[in-house]
Amino acid sequence: MTLLEFCIERRKAELPAFVRVLKAVPNDKRDYRPDPKGRTAAELAWMLAQSEAAIVTLLDTGTIEWAATPPPARVEEIVASFERDAANVNERLGRMDEAGWRKRGQFLMGGSVVWEDAVGPMVWGFLFDSIHHRGQLTTYLRPMGGRVPSVYGPSADDTGQ
């Protein structure tokens, strides 16, 4: 199995947990934040969706120009965006060859390159960062009055059945 094939396999395994966590965000509590310096639940969820959109752009153009935007008004819109772009990433990765996986990519913020690497490590980096932020979002759920879904196994709120 190549690293590209392994990445596709891992992304497909992680996506259902992402969707469960995003759907668990109570829409009426989307402005919850545990600390004034932290992102709101909606901002955090939207960052997960924007990350998938950014990977689509990376795979199409070789470059990401990150520009955080305000989240949509409803959690359902965030979930739909995440699901659509995650499927688009997987579709593009499924068509990619090893040369495309090794091609150079750039991540820009404010017009400056902040990360340059092969596309493969960048896709992995986005996955790991998203897993981190998904975990962060799960810590918001119970204090918001939501239920923590099963991610890698049962939670106190979801037996995973």
C-alpha positions in Angstrom: 0.0 0.0 0.0 1.4 3.4 -0.9 1.2 6.4 1.4 -1.4 7.9 -0.9 -3.6 4.8 -0.6 -3.1 4.8 3.1 -4.0 8.5 3.4 -7.2 7.8 1.4 -8.0 4.9 3.7 -7.5 6.9 6.9 -9.5 9.9 5.6 -12.4 7.6 4.8 -12.2 6.0 8.2 -12.1 9.5 10.0 -14.9 11.2 8.0 -17.9 9.6 9.8 -16.5 10.8 13.2 -16.1 14.3 11.9 -19.7 14.3 10.7 -21.0 13.0 14.0 -19.1 15.7 15.9 -20.2 18.5 13.6 -23.8 17.3 13.8 -23.6 17.2 17.6 -23.1 21.0 17.8 -26.4 22.5 19.1 -27.4 25.2 16.7 -28.7 27.4 19.4 -25.4 27.2 21.2 -23.1 27.8 18.2 -21.7 30.9 19.8 -20.4 29.0 22.9 -16.7 29.4 23.7 -15.1 28.2 26.9 -12.7 31.2 27.0 -12.8 34.7 25.5 -9.6 33.9 23.6 -11.1 30.7 22.1 -13.0 30.2 18.9 -16.8 29.8 19.1 -18.1 26.3 18.4 -19.4 27.6 15.0 -16.0 29.1 14.2 -14.2 25.8 15.1 -16.7 23.7 13.2 -16.4 26.1 10.2 -12.6 25.8 10.3 -13.0 22.1 9.8 -15.2 22.6 6.8 -12.8 25.4 5.4 -9.9 23.0 5.8 -11.5 20.5 3.4 -12.3 23.3 0.9 -8.6 24.4 1.2 -7.4 20.8 0.4 -9.6 20.8 -2.7 -8.0 24.0 -3.8 -4.5 22.6 -3.0 -5.2 19.5 -5.1 -6.6 21.6 -8.0 -4.1 24.4 -8.1 -1.1 23.5 -5.9 -1.7 26.5 -3.7 -3.9 27.4 -0.7 -4.5 31.1 0.2 -6.0 30.8 3.7 -8.6 33.4 4.5 -10.8 32.7 7.5 -14.4 33.7 6.9 -17.4 33.9 9.3 -19.3 30.7 9.7 -22.7 30.2 8.1 -25.8 30.9 10.1 -26.8 27.2 10.7 -24.8 24.2 11.8 -26.5 22.2 9.0 -24.8 24.4 6.4 -21.4 23.7 8.0 -22.0 20.0 8.0 -23.2 20.1 4.3 -20.1 22.1 3.3 -17.8 19.7 5.2 -19.4 16.6 3.6 -19.3 18.0 0.1 -15.7 19.1 0.2 -14.5 16.0 2.0 -16.1 13.9 -0.8 -14.4 16.2 -3.3 -11.0 15.7 -1.6 -11.4 11.9 -1.6 -12.5 11.9 -5.2 -9.4 13.9 -6.3 -7.1 11.8 -4.2 -8.5 8.7 -5.8 -7.5 10.1 -9.2 -4.1 11.2 -8.1 -0.9 9.4 -9.1 2.4 9.3 -7.1 3.8 12.2 -9.1 0.8 14.4 -8.1 1.3 13.3 -4.5 4.9 14.4 -4.6 4.3 17.7 -6.4 5.2 20.8 -4.5 2.4 22.8 -2.8 2.1 26.1 -1.0 0.0 27.4 1.9 -0.2 31.2 2.0 -1.6 33.6 4.6 -1.9 37.2 3.7 0.0 36.6 0.5 3.1 35.1 2.3 4.1 31.5 2.0 3.9 30.0 5.5 4.2 26.3 4.5 5.7 24.7 1.4 6.0 21.0 1.0 5.0 18.1 -1.2 1.2 17.8 -1.6 1.2 14.5 0.3 2.6 15.8 3.6 0.3 18.8 3.3 -2.8 16.6 3.0 -1.6 14.6 6.0 -0.9 17.8 7.9 -4.4 19.1 7.3 -5.9 15.8 8.4 -3.9 15.8 11.7 -4.7 19.4 12.4 -8.4 18.7 11.7 -8.3 15.7 14.1 -6.8 18.0 16.7 -9.6 20.6 16.2 -12.3 18.0 16.2 -11.1 16.9 19.6 -11.2 20.5 20.7 -14.7 20.8 19.5 -15.8 17.6 21.4 -14.7 19.3 24.6 -17.2 22.1 23.9 -20.2 19.8 23.4 -21.2 18.7 26.9 -20.8 22.2 28.4 -23.0 23.5 25.6 -25.7 21.1 26.5 -24.9 18.7 23.6 -24.0 15.1 23.6 -20.4 13.8 22.8 -20.6 11.3 20.0 -18.5 8.2 19.7 -15.2 9.1 17.9 -12.7 6.2 18.5 -15.0 4.3 20.8 -17.8 4.9 23.2 -18.4 8.1 25.0 -20.4 8.7 28.2 -23.2 10.0 25.8 -22.9 7.5 22.9 -22.0 3.8 23.2 -21.1 3.8 19.5 -23.8 1.2 18.7 
